Amino acid sequence: MDTPMARPTVAPPFLRSRFLAATLCWSLAAVVWIGAALVPRGDAAAGVFNPETFTLDNGMQVVVVPNHRVPVVTHMVWYRVGAMDEPPGKSGVAHYLEHLMFKGTETPAPGEFSRLVSQSGGRENAFTSQDYTGYFQTVAKEHLATVMELEADRMTNLVLTAEVIEPERQVILEERRQRVDNRPAGLLGEHVSSALFLNHPYRIPVIGWEHEIRALTMDDIVGFYRRFYAPNNAILVVAGDVTAAEVRPLAERFYGPIPAAASPVRAEADEPPQHAARRVVLRDARVGQPAWGRHYLAPGHLSEDSHHAEALDVLAEVLGGGTTSRLYRSLVVDQALAVSAGAYYDPSSRGPARFGIYASPRPGVGMDALEDAVDAELKRILADGIVATELERVKARVRANAIYARDSLSTGARALGAALAVGRTVDDVESWPERMAAVTAEDVAAAAAAVLREERSVTALLLRPDDPTADRAGTP
C-alpha cells in the first residue's frame, strides 16, 4: 500500500491510530488540509479545484476534476461506509470486504483486475477508514473506460466463496500482527482510542479485533456487501485529463445500469459528557524510542460546534506545525528536552474528531519533565493566545502548500471524495479559503479554551519496561 502522507512534523503511530492497520493508503486528513487550503479566489467563480458535478439516475454522485497537465486520469469510487458502520461483534468486516473486492467476479477471475490495470501501465489500490471505503486506479486516459467497467462490475457482481474468503482471512490476521500486535505503538494506539471514545464506534480498530476477525462468516461479509455497495451509496470521482462531457457518457454506460438499493441506515453515535482525564501507559521491551502524547476530544466539520474547526487547524499549526512551531522551538531547540514534538488535528470525519499533541524525549530526559514542559506551553497559549505574526505565518504556509497541491493529479480527487463521503459538500471544500482567511487570533483563543480541557483528554506514554523516568506512569 502507499505510505501515509503527513504534515511537516509527523506524529508517532500511536497518536495516529485512526489510520493504523492498513486503513488508509495516505492520510486523507492531510490531503484535505493541504488541498482545500487557502487559495486566493480572484472572483466568485474561482475556487480550489473547480470540479464539475452531476448525478446519475440511480443516485450515484459523479465529480470530475479537470487537470490537463498530462494525459493521465485517476478514477476513484468512494463508498459511504466504513468501520463505524459494522454491526456489534463484527469488527473488521469493512476492511475484510475491501480485500475481497480484488478476488474477482464471473468475468475477471481472481487477480485479473489487478493484472489488467498493471498491464495497461497503471496502478491501483484501496483503503478503509472509520468513515468510508475507497478504490482507485491511475491510468493513461485511453484506459479510463476499462477501469470504469471493471470497477462497476465488482460493485454488484463480486463472487465470494470459502476458497477465496478463508485464505484472505489469514492475510488479514498477518496484517494485524505486523501493523498492530508486533508494534507497541500500534497496540497503544488501540488502547488510546478505546479510552478517548467512551461510546462512539471510533473506539474499535478498523482492522478489527483478532477474535472477531476469526469469527466473521461468509454471511456477515456478503450481507455487508449487499447492504452498502450500491451506486446510490457511492461517489465516483475522476480527476485528470478529462471533462464532465467526456466522463458522463462513460459513467452512464457502466454505472448507470446498476440499480439503486434501499438507502442503508448508517451508524450514528454521540459521545456522552466526559468528566475524567485518563492516562494510558504501555511498557514493552520492543520500544526503541519512548514517546509521550495527549489526545483531546474535539469538534469535526459535522459537529454542532464545527465553527471551531478552522481555528483548531491554525492552533495545531502554531503549536506543532514544523520546526518553527512553539512546541518544537521550546522542547527541541530551546530546552533540549525532546528529539521531536508537534501537534495535529483532523476535522474531516463523520463523528467526533481529536486534537493531538506529542513529543519524544531525548535520552536521559524524564517523561515528567517533558510533560511539564508541554503543559507550560499549553498554559501559555491558553492565557495569552497567539500573536498576529503566527497567524499570518500559518496562512502563508497553507497558501503555499495549496498552490503545490493543485498541481497534483490526485489531490483534488482525494480531498473531494473524502469530504463528500462523510456528508459534506463540494461547496464546503471550495469555500474553505474564505473560512481560513476569516480566522482571527480571538477565534483561535476561543477554540483552544473549548478543546484543551483536561477532563476531555487521554495522555499516553510508550515506555520500556525498565524506564525509570516516568513517575506519574507508575512502576512496571
N, C-alpha and C positions, 0 to 999 in steps of 0.2 A: 504494500500500500504506500501511498505518498506519505512523506514525512510532514508533520504538522507545521503550519506557518505560525509565527508568533510575533509578539511585539518586541521592541528593541531589547528589553530585559526579560528573559524567559523564566517563568515560574517553575519551581520544581514540579515533577509529575504529580505528587500527591496533592498539590494545590490546583491541578487542572483535571480533577477526577471525572468530571463530566465527559472528558474526551479520551478516557482510558479505554483499553480493551478493544482496539480496532473499531472504535465508534465513529471516528471521522478521519477522512483522508487528509484533511487540512483543518485548521482551526477556522471555522466559518465566522466565528465572532470577530476574529482579526480581519477577515476579508470584508465583513460588513463595516467594521470600524474604519478601515482604511479606504475601501472602495466607495462608501457612501459618505465621505467626509466633506470637508469644507472646500468646495469648488465654487469659485465665483460664477454667478449666473448673470450674464450680460443683460438679459432681458427675461421677461416672464416665460418665454418659450424655451429658454435654455434649461438644462438640467444636468444631473450627474451622469447617467448612462443613456438618457433619451430613448427608452425602449419603445417598441411598437407592440401592442397587445390586441388579442381578440379571444373569443371563447367559442369552442365547437358546440354543436347542437347537443352533444352528450354531457356537456358541463365541464369539459377539460379546458382549463385556462392555458393560453399559449402566450409566451413572452419572447419577443425577438429583439436581440441587442446587436444592431449592425456594427461591424468593425471590419473595415475593408483593407486593413494593412497587408494581410496575407490571405491567400485562397484556402483558408482553413476554418472549420467550424467546430464548436463544442456543443454537443447535444446532451441535454440533461432531462431526466424525469424525476421529479420530487413527489413523494407520496406524503400526504398529511397524516403520517402515523409513525410513532417511534416507540421507544421502550416504555414510556409512561402510559401507553395505551394497553399494555399487556394485562391479561386477567391475573388476579391474585394467584400466586403459586406457579406461574408460567413465565418467570423471568428468563430473558434471553431469547424468547421466541421471535422477536422482531429481527434481531441480529442473525439468528439461525436461518430465517427465511431469506435474508439478504444473501447469505452464502448459497443457498439452494437455488436462487434465481439464475445462477450460472450453469445449472445442471441440464438444461435443455427442455424443449417442447417436442411435439410429434414431428416437427420439421427439422430444426437443427438438433443434432444429438448432443449429449453432454460434452462440453468443451468446445463445441463447434462455434458458438457465439464468439468466444474469445479468439479462436483461431481466425475467423473471418475478419474481425477487427484488426488483428495483428497483421494478417496477410495484406490488408489494404494500407498498411503503414501507420495505422492509428494506435491509440492507447485507450484503455477503459478501466473503470474501477467502480466501486460503490462504497457507501458509508451509511452507518446507522447512528442516530443520536437519540437522546431522550425525546426529541420533538418531531423528528421526521426521518425518512429513509430516502436515499437518492442513488441514482445510477447515471453514469456519464460515459461518453465516448468523445474523443477528439480525433477528427479525421480530416482528410482533404475534402474540399467542398463537394467534389463529384461523388463521394461516398455517403453523403447525408441520407439519401433515400434508403440505402442498405441498412444503416444502423437504426434508422427510424422504423423500418419494417421489422427488424429483429427485436427491438425494444417493445413495440406494440404487440408482437406475438407473445412475448413472455408475460405481458401484463395480464393476459387472460388464459393462456394455453399451457402454463407450466405443468410438466409431468413429474410427479413425485412418487417414488416407490421406496420400499425399505432398502433396496440396493443402493440408492443414492443418499438416503437420509442417514443411515447408520454410519457409513464411513465419514460423512461430514461432521457428525456429532464428535467423533474423535479428533478431527481437525480443530473444532471449536474448543474442546476441552484442552487441547495442547496450546491453543492460542491464549486461553485463560491462564494456563500455567506460566507461559512465557511472559505475558504482559502484566499479570497481577500476582499470582501465587509465588512466583520466584523473584518478585521485585518488592522489597519492603515499601518503597514509595507507592506502589500500586495498592498494596494491602492497606496502608494508612489512608490512602485516598478513599477507599470504600468506607472505612470507619468514619472519616470526616463527613462524608455525605450523609451517612446514617445518623450522625449526631446533629448536623446542621438542619436537615429537613425532618421535622417531627412527624409530619403526616403526608407530605407530598410524595408521589412516586419517584421523584428525583433521588430519593434516599436509596433506591435499589439500583445496582450497577447495570449498565446497558448490556454488557456481555452475559449477565445473569449469574445467579449463584450456582455453584457446581452441582449440587444435589438436584436442583430444579432443571438444569440443562439435561442431566442424565434421565430425568423422568418425562421429558417432553415426548409426546406421541405424534404420529402422523396426523391424527385428527386435530390435535392442537395447532399444528403448522398449517394444514390445509384450511382449517377454519379461519385462522388469522388472515391467510392469503385471500380467501373469498370475501371476507368482511371488509378488508381495507384496500385491496388492489383493484381499483376501478378508475375509469377516466375522470369521473366527477369528484374523485378524491385525490387527483393528481394535477401537477403543474408541469407543462412542457416549456423548457427554456432552451432556445437556440441562439448562440452568440457567434459572431464571426462574419465572414464574407457573404452575408445573405440579407435579404429584406423580408418584411412580412408578406409581400406579394409573392415571393418565391416559396416561403415556408407554408403558407396557408393551404395550397392545393396538396402538398405532401402530407400535412397533418390531417386534412380531411380524408385523404386516401387511406392512410394507415391507422390513424387513431379514431377517425370519425365513425367507422362501422362498429366499434366496440360499444355495447350498450351500457348505459349508466346503471349503477347499482343503487340499492337503498342507501341513503346517506348514513354512514356509520356514526354511532354515538361515541365521541371521543372522551377519554378520561379527563375529568376535571377535579381538582382538589385544592383546598386552601390551607395555608399554614395557620395554626392557632397562635394566639399571642405567646411569645417566648419571654420567659422571666428569669432564666438562669444561664449564666455563662458556662460553657463546657470546655474541658481540656481532654485531648486525645493524645496518648503517648504510645509510640511503638518503639521498642528496643529490639534490635536484630543484629546478629553478628555480621550480616552481609552488608550493613550500611557502610558506605565508603565516605560520604560527606554528610554529617549531621545537618539538619535543616529545621527551621522554625517557620511557622506560618499562622495566619489568623484569617478566618472567613467570617464575613458579616452577611446576614440575610439582607438582600437589597431589592428594590423595585426593578422590574424589567419594563420593556416598552409596552406591555399589555397590562401592567399593574394599575391599580387605582391611583397610586402616587407616581405614575410614569413621568410626571413633569420634572422629576429629579434626574432622569436618565442622562441627558446631555451634560448636566453639571457633574454627574458622577464620572462620566468619561473624562472630563477635564481634571477632576480630582485625582483619578488614577494616574493620569499623565504627570501631573505636578508632583505627586508623591513618589511614583515609581516608574515613570516612562523613560528609561535610559540613563545614561551616565550624568546627565545634568539635573536629574530629579533630586528631590530633597532627601529621600531615603538613601540613595546611592552616595550622594555627596557627604551626608552625615556619617553613615555607618561604614562605608567602604573607604572613602577618601580622607575625611577629617579625623574620625576617631579610630580608624583601622580595626574595627570590631568584626567586620564581615568581608567575605570574598564576593558576595553578591547580595543584592537587595532590590526590591521593586514592589509594584502593585499592579493589579489588573481588575477589570470589570467587564462583565458580559451581559448586556441587557437583552440580547436577541433570543428570547425563549418564550415558550407559552406560559410557563409558570414563574415562580419567584426566581430572582437572579441572586448572584453572590458577588460581593466585593472582597477581594483578597489582597493580603499583604504578606510578604515573605522575605526571609533573609537566611543566609548560611554563614555560620561563624568561622572566623579564622582559627587555626589551630591554637589551642590553649585558652580561647575565649569562652567563658561560661554562657550558657543559654540564658541564665537570669540577667546577666549584664546586657546581652543582646536584646532581650525583651524590654528591659528598662529603657534602652536607647530608642527602640521603636515607639514605645509608649510616650516618650518625651516628645518625639516628632509629631505624633498624633495630637497630643495635648496642645502643642504649639499651633497646629493648623486649626484646631477647634477654637482656640482662644483668639487667634489673630487673623485667621483666614489666609487667602493668598493675595499676592500683590499683582498690580496691573501688568508688570513685565512678564510674570509667569503665565498669566492668561494669554497674553499676546504670543508668547513663545509657543505655547501649545497649539494655538490656532494656526500659526505659521507652519508648524510641523505637520499638522493634519492636512493643510492645504497642499504642501509639497508632496506628501505621501499620496494624496488623491490624484494628483496630476500624473504620477507614475502609474498608479493603479488603473487609470483609464486606458493606458497603453496595453494592458493585459488582455489577452483573448478571452480568458475565462472569468476574470474577476466580476464583471457585471452579471454573468450568469449565476455565479455563486451567491453574490450579495442579494440579488433579486429573488432567486429561488429560496434562499433561507428566510428572507423576510415574508414572502407570500406563504410559505409552508407553515409558519407559526401563526398566521392570521393577520399579518399586516398588509399594506397595500403598496402598489408601485409609487404612489404619491408620497407615502411615508419615507421611502428611500430617496426619491427625487427632491423632497423638500428638506432633507437633512441639513444641507448647507445653511439655510436660513435659521434653523433651530440652533445649530452650533454657533453661528455668528452672533446670536442673541444672548448667549450665556454671559452672565456678569459675575464678578467676584462675590457679590451678595448671594447669587444663586448657588455657587459652589459652597459657600459657608452654610447655607440652609440645608443643602444635600448632605454635607458632612455631619451636621448635627443630627439629621434624621437617621443616618445609616451607621455611623461609627458609635454604636451603643453596645456596651459590654454584654448586656443580657441577651443580645441577639447574635452572639458570636461563638465560634468554636476556635480554640487555639490548639494547634497541632505541633507535635515535636517528633522528629525522626532521630533516634539516638542509637548508639552502640550499647551493648549490654553493660559494658564497664565504664560508660561515660559518667564521670562524677560531677559534671559541670552544670547540672540542671536540678537544683534543689527542689524547685516547685513541681518538677515532674515525678518526684518520689524516687525511691530506690528500686533497683532491679528485683 
